[in-house]
Amino acid sequence: MCLFLFKMSAGATKQAGGSMIRFGSQPFSVELHHRPGFSMGASELQRFHAEILAVAKTCLDEIPFYQCLTGEVQQYQRLIISVARDRQGRMIGFCSAYLLEVAG
């Protein structure tokens, strides 16, 4: 299961031969958070969740009770989340996916 939300603007392009994606002339950076429910403290996780909800509200009419959108620490302990931030450090998108245990 994967949840991907990204507020796209007109003129979004990917540079040829590079990993930087631009919105018009504005590049963004990408962060990777592996099981942030374990690595973030309670207040840091609350701020992170608030940012995720702010992005979700720009993309969805109704916020589902699902994955990182629940705000539950147990959910964040099972997820890998990539986050896009603009030059000012504001979250502008995220992709959330469950990590599944595989025997063997």
N, C-alpha and C positions, 0 to 999 in steps of 0.2 A: 504494500500500500504506500502510495506517495501522494503528498499534498504539495502543490506548487502554486504559489500566488506571486504575481509580479505586476506592479502597476506600470503598464506600458504606455509610453507617450508616442505621439506621432514622430516619425523620423528616427526610430531606434534602429541602429545598425551595428554590425560586428565588423571590426577592423580585419582586413585580409591579413593572414599570416600572424595574427596576434591573439592574445587571450583577453584583451580589454574590449568591453562592449560599451558603446556610447549611446546616449540619448541626445541627439543633436550634437552639440560639442561638449557635453558633460559626461565624463567617464565615471564608472563606479568600481568599487572594490568588492571582493567576495571573501567571506569568512566561513570557516567550517567548524561546527560545534558537534563534537562526538559525545553523546550521552550527557548533555548539559545538566541534567538532573543530579548527576554525581559531581560534576566539576564546578558548578556555580553554587554560591551561598544563597540562602533564602531571599535576601533583598535583591541580589543581582538577578536571580531567576525571575523575580516578580517584575523588575524593570524590563528584562528581556521579553517576557510574556506580554507586557503592555505594548511594547514596540510591535510584536507580532500581531496583536489584535488590531493595532492602528492600521497596519498594512492590510489585514484581512477586511477591515471595514471599508476600505477604498475599492475592494474587488467584489465583495459579496453583499447581497441584500440582507441575508440572515447568516449569522455565524453558527456553524454546526458544532456540536459537542463532540469533537473528534481530534485525535492526536494532540499536537501542541496547542490547539485552540482551547483545550479544556483547562489549561493552567495547572493541571495536576502534576506534582513532582514525579510520580510513578510513570507518567507518560513521557516526560522529559528524560527519564532514565533509560528509556527504550529507543530513543530517537537519535538520528543524525540529521543535523539541520544546517543547510547552507544559507547564508544571509548576504544580500547585496546592500551596500551602503553608498550614498552619494559622497561627494567630496567633503561635505560638512559632517559626515558621520551618521546621517539619518538613514534609518532602514527604509529601503524602497522595494524590497522583495525578499522572499524566502522560499525554500524548498525543504520539506520535512518528510522523512521516510523512517519507517520502523526498521530496526536491526533485528533480524531473526536468528535465533540459535539453531545451528545445524550440527547434528550428531556426526561423529566420525572424525 
